[in-house]
Structure formats: C-alpha cells, structure tokens
Amino acid sequence: MSAPRRLGCLGAVGLFILVLVLLPVGGVAIHGVVPPLTTFLMVEQGLKGKKADYRWRGLNDISPRLVEAVIAAEDATFCSHRGFDMKAIEKALESNARGRRVRGGSTISQQTAKNVFLWSGRNWLRKGMEAGYTVLIEAFWSKRRIVEVYLNVAEWAPGVYGAEAASQKWFGKSAADLTPREAARLAAILPSPRRYQAASPGPYVRRRASRIQAAMGTVRNEGLAGCVLD
C-alpha cells in the first residue's frame, strides 16, 4: 500500500473514532440542559402502535417525597457513588455465580443512561455502552439533573413515562402533590411497571411500598438525598 493511501486509511479510521467519541459526548452535553424529546423505548413501543404519554416536569414541580422514594427503593448510595455501586455489583455477581436468579446492581445513573440513550436488551455491547454513558452523565451532569431526567423518562405503566404522567394516571393529580404513601407506591412498581399497579396494588406492591415508605424516613434523616434536594 502506498504512503498516501495508507495515510488516507488512517485518516478515515481516525475520523470514524472521533465521531464515535463526539456523538455520545454531544448527546450527553445537550441533554444536560435540554429535555429528551423521546427515548428508544418510546420509539420501540410506538412502532408497536402504543402511544406514549410523556410529560416533562422540572424537579421543582415534582414532590420531594418521590425523590426520597426512588432513592430509598432503587439506589440508597446515589449521592456517594460516581455512577456504579460496586458492592451491589459484587453481590449480583456472587448471586449469579451460585446459579440463583439474576440480580441487578444498576444505579439510578446507570438506569438513566440506559433509558435515555440506549435500546432495551441485555447483550454485552449494550451493557458496555451503558457503562460508558454512565461515566459521561456523571461527569457532565449534576446529581440533581440525573434524578430529574430519570424521573421524567422512567416507565410507570405501559406507555406512561415520567412522574407527571404516572401521577395523573394512577392518582389523578400532579406529581408536585404526591403524598409519601403515593410516592412509595410509584417507586414500588418501578421494577415491573407493566405488571403492577400503583393505585389499587396487590399484596406484593403494598408490602414493598410499606418498606419503601419506612426507608424514606432514613433517606430524609440521614441526608441520603442531600445531593438532589435543597
């Protein structure tokens, strides 16, 4: 291969790598200030004919109780980690190694990265990209912004995305007016929003919501949501 042709190939490879780096960084930087217009999950469900109910609300228009509830339920160390809960990951790996049901170790940061920037699935490519986006949003966004985006793009019922749409569907009120009990119920159904209901929950959701509501007191008293709530 001639020197000019070799340089041309190297230039093309370099340009490709540069684009691969700049696209994620640019997307994260933009969504640090601009709400996502949609997500891959919304698009996937839309292609199946399911209309999305997605209503963005700033964190000041969402009850602090819901912030406490999701931190209590999903990620109690949110304010102290940098995107990954290594103890939770170790426990998940140990559980999987013993052949038990796969346990998750995802933080709110990881879930936000997945929900906003990636498609659904569990393959290694997506998990690797999820880790990369998690590092980026922790670097570019404040903890408050991460929770704000998470609460606005999480699915809370089939085709229902975000705290405002969820509050209206399940309780007929604004997300700003959620009570501690209602917030705990919304957090309780997050792992399986297409299976469980927040308004008229069964025994499992009632028990889980009760535990979450109790843990919300710990979150509040120990300042575990201090990086989000003033």
N, C-alpha and C positions, 0 to 999 in steps of 0.2 A: 504494500500500500504506500502510495506517495505521501510525502510530508504534508502537502496542502490538504489531501483527502483525510489523512489521519487527524489533522487539526480540526477539520470540519466535523468529523465524527465526534471528537472530544467536545467541541463546542455545542453540538446538538445534545449530547448526553448532559453536559453541564447546564444547558438551558432547561432540559427536562427536570433535572434535580432541583433547580432553582424554582421552577413552577410548583413542584410538589411541596416545597417548603413554604413558598409565599402564599399559596391558596389557603392552607389551614390557618396560617398566622393572620392573613387578611380577614378571613371569616370570623375568627375569634375576636379580632380587634373591632370589627364592625358591630358584632352582637354584644360587645361590651357597652354599647350606648344605644343601639337600635334593637327593638324587639324583633325576634324571628317572625317572618311572615308566615311560615309554615314549617313543618318538620317532615322527615322521611316517613314517619309512622302515619301522619295525617294524609300524606300523598298516597301511601300504600292502601289505607282504608278508603280513601276517595276513589281509587281505581276499582274498588270492590263495590262502589255505589253507596258508601256510607258518608254522609255529610258530617263535617266537623263543626262542633260548637266550641269556638276558641275565642276567648275574650281576655285580652291583656289588661292587667291591672298592676300599677306600681306597688311596691311593697308597703307604702304608706296607706294604701287602700285595701290592704289585706290584714285581717286580725293577727296581732302578735301571738295569739293563742295557737294559730295554725303553724306558725314558725316553730314554736316550742314543741308542738305535737310531732311535726315531721322530724325534728332533730331527736326527740325522745325515741321515736319509732325507728328511724332509718339510720341515724349517724350521730351518736352521742358525743363523739370526739371531733365533730366537724370543725369547731373553732381552733383546735390544737393541731390538726394534721395538715399536711400540704398536698392533699388530694387522695392519699392512699392510707388506709388503716391497716398497718402491717400485721397487727395482732389478729384482726378479723380474717385477713388473707391466710395467715398460718393456720387458724382454726378450720377454715374452709378446706385447705389442702389436706390437713390431717383427717378430716371427716371423709373427704373423697377417697383418700388412700385406704381407709378402712372399709370402703365399699358401701358407705352409707349414702343416703340421698344427697345429691349435690347441694351444698350450702353456698350462699352468696357472701361475698365480702365487699360489695360495692358501696362506696361512699356516696353522699349526695353529689359531690363533684363529679364522680365517675358517671352517675346516672344522668346528670345534666349534660355531660359531654356526649353520651350515647343518645339521649333524647333529641338533642338539638342538631347534631352533626352527622349521625350515622343511622344506618338501616338496622332493622331488627335481625337477630341471629346470634349464634354463639360460636362461630368459627374463629380460628386463631388470628386471621387477618383483621377481623372487626375488633377483637379484643386488643390487638396491638395498636390499632388506630385509636381506640377508646383511651388507652393509656397515654398516647401522645397528645390527644386533645385535652385530657385531664391536666397534664402538665401545663399546657398552654393557657387554659382558663384560670388555673391557679396563679399563673404568672401575670396575666393581663387583667383579670377581673378581681374585684374585691369579694370577700366572703358574702357580703350583703348582696352583691349583684348575682352571685352564683345561686343563692337561695331564691332571689326574685325570679330569675329565669326558670329555675326548677319548678317553683310553684305555679308558673304560668304555662308550662308545656307538659307537665305530667298528665297522664290519662287517669281520669277518675270514674269513668263509666264508658261503655262503648261509644266512641265518637265525641266524648266530652273531655275537653282539655283545659287545664288551668283551674285555679282556685275559684275564680268568679263563676265560671260556667258550672263547676261542680256544686258550689253553694246554692246557686239558683235551681239546679236540677233536684238536689237532694233535700234542701231545706227551704226553698223559695225565698231566699234572702241574699243580700250582698255578702261577699267574702269579708268585708270590713266588720260585719255584725255577728260573726260566728261566736258561739259560746265555747267554753272549754270542752264541754261534752261533744258538741258537734265537730269541733276541730279534731278531737281524738278519734271520732268515728271516721272522718275523712282519711286521717293518717292510717287507720286500721285497715282500710280496704286498698291502700296503695299497691301492695304486692300483687293483688289479683283484682283489678278494678272491673273486669268483665264478668267476674264470678260472684262478687259480693255487693251488697247494698249498704249505704250509709244511713238512709232514712228509716228503714224498717229491718234492721240487721238480725241475723240469726244468732244462735248461742256463741259461735266462734268469734264473730266480729264484736259482740257485746263484751265478751271476756277480754279480747285483745284491746278494745277501746278503753276498758276499765284500767288495764295495766298501763296503757299509754298515758291516760289522764293522771294517774298517780305519778308516773315518771316525769310528767310535765312540771310538777312541783319541784322535783330535783333539778331539772334543767333551769328553772327560774331561780331557785335558791342558790345554786352553785355557779350561776353565771355562764352556763354552757352554751347559751345563745347570745352571749355578750358581743360577739363579733358581728352580729346581724342586727340586734335590737339596741336602740339607744338607751 
